[in-house]
Amino acid sequence: MISGLLRGFLRMPEFPRQGRGPRTSKRGPVGFYKGKGCRSLGKFYGGKGVYRTDPAKIPEIVVPDMSGFELKPYVAIKRAAPSAESS
């Protein structure tokens, strides 16, 4: 028992690693799926791979009415060079 502890202590590195690295499907438990940070829009049903979207999970994008707005949404690529007199 003592010899095993001594052997393990001697094999320890001088500066141990901080953590075990990123948690991926290879390093995690069986069936671990990290995903990409987005939520699902539906669910798989049955054993045949039927995917049904849930209308409550679909994001609704609300766009305001821009009619009569003075500013343009984009800057034109080709524009006149500013003159030295106007500055």
C-alpha positions in Angstrom: 0.0 0.0 0.0 2.7 2.5 1.0 4.8 1.6 -2.0 1.9 2.2 -4.4 1.3 5.7 -2.8 5.0 6.5 -3.0 5.2 5.4 -6.6 2.2 7.5 -7.5 3.6 10.5 -5.7 6.9 10.2 -7.6 5.1 10.1 -11.0 3.2 13.4 -10.3 4.4 16.2 -12.6 5.9 19.3 -11.1 3.1 21.5 -12.4 -0.2 19.5 -12.8 -2.5 20.2 -15.7 -5.4 22.6 -15.0 -8.5 20.6 -15.7 -9.1 17.9 -18.3 -9.5 20.0 -21.4 -12.7 20.9 -23.3 -15.7 18.7 -22.7 -16.5 17.0 -26.0 -18.4 13.8 -26.9 -15.1 11.9 -26.7 -14.3 13.1 -23.2 -17.8 13.2 -21.8 -20.0 10.3 -20.6 -21.7 7.9 -23.0 -24.4 9.7 -25.0 -23.0 13.2 -24.2 -24.0 15.8 -26.9 -22.7 19.3 -26.4 -24.5 21.0 -29.3 -23.8 24.4 -30.7 -25.5 26.6 -28.2 -28.8 27.0 -29.9 -32.1 25.6 -28.7 -34.1 23.0 -30.6 -37.2 23.9 -32.6 -38.9 20.6 -32.2 -38.7 17.0 -31.0 -38.1 13.5 -32.4 -41.1 11.2 -32.0 -41.1 7.5 -32.3 -38.3 5.2 -33.4 -38.4 6.1 -37.1 -36.9 9.5 -36.9 -40.1 11.6 -37.2 -39.2 15.2 -36.3 -42.0 17.6 -35.5 -41.5 21.3 -35.0 -43.1 23.1 -32.1 -44.7 26.4 -33.2 -44.2 27.8 -29.7 -40.4 27.4 -30.1 -40.1 29.1 -33.4 -38.7 32.7 -32.8 -40.9 35.5 -34.1 -38.9 38.4 -35.6 -40.6 41.7 -35.1 -39.5 44.3 -37.7 -40.6 48.0 -37.1 -42.2 50.0 -39.9 -39.4 52.0 -41.6 -41.5 54.1 -43.9 -40.8 57.8 -43.6 -37.5 57.2 -41.8 -34.8 59.6 -43.0 -31.7 57.4 -42.5 -30.9 54.6 -44.9 -30.2 51.1 -43.5 -26.8 50.7 -45.4 -23.9 52.9 -46.3 -23.2 53.1 -50.0 -19.8 51.7 -51.1 -19.3 54.3 -53.8 -19.5 57.7 -52.3 -18.0 61.1 -53.2 -14.7 62.0 -51.5 -15.1 64.7 -48.9 -13.9 68.0 -50.2 -11.3 70.1 -48.3 -13.6 73.1 -48.2 -16.4 71.4 -46.2 -14.2 70.5 -43.3 
